[in-house]
Amino acid sequence: MVKMEDAERIAVDFVKKKKNPQSVNVSSVVPSVPADHWEVKGSYPVQITHGAGSEHFTIEIDKEGNVASYKFEPGFFIAVA
């Protein structure tokens, strides 16, 4: 099985490749069901026309170190007047 640190690195690299953010913040890396997967959760900053905010991600890494599934969803946005 892939180590927790490796699962985190794989997930961060995946987010960087898909979304090209300035930075990626991992909030948790926990075993998922089935137990041979890691679930990595976190967020990254995004810029929009009239403000800034973040988007969240959940990525499952399988025991071979492949991305088994992923989900990107909007976080919060701060409007600048």
N, C-alpha and C positions, 0 to 999 in steps of 0.2 A: 504494500500500500504506500502511496505517496505521503511524505511527511507533511505536517501542518504548514511549516514554513514554505515548502515547495508549492503547496496548493495556493497559498496566499500570493506568491510570486507569479504563478500561472494565471491567476484571476486578474491581478493588476496588469500584467502584460496584455491579456485579452481585452480589458477595458481600454487600455491605451491604444491598441490596434483598431478597435471598433469605433471609439468616440473621440480619440485624440485630445484628451483633457490636459490642462496644465499640471494637475496633480490628481492623485487617487488616494482616498482615505478609506482604509479598511476598518470596519467597526467590530467584526467578529468572524472567527473561523471555527466552526463547530462540526462534529461528525453529523452526518445526515442519515436519514433512513432511505435506502438501505445503509447499514453502518459502514460500508466500504466506500462511501463518498464523503467529501468535505463540502460544506455549505459556507461560502464566503459572501459576506454582506458588507456594503460600504456605500460611499458616495463620491461624487466629483463635482467641482464647480462648473457652472455654465454661464455664458454671457448671452443676454438677449438685448433687443434694441433699446429698451428703456429700463434696464436694471440688471441684476445678477441673481443667481440662485444656485441650486444644486439639483442633481438627479441621483437617484438611488439605484443600486444594482444588487442582484442576488445571483450567484453563479455556483453551480455544482460541478465539482471536479471529481472524476471517477478514480478508481484505484490505480489506473495506468497513467494518470496525469493529464487526461483529456477533459475538455469542457463537455459535460454531459447535458447541461441545460443552462439557460441564462434568462434573466428578465431585467430590463431597464424600465424604470418608472420615474415620473416627475417627482421632484421634492418640493422645496419651497422657493419662492421668488420674492425679491425685494425690489419694488418699483422705485425709480429715481425720478423725481419731478424736475 
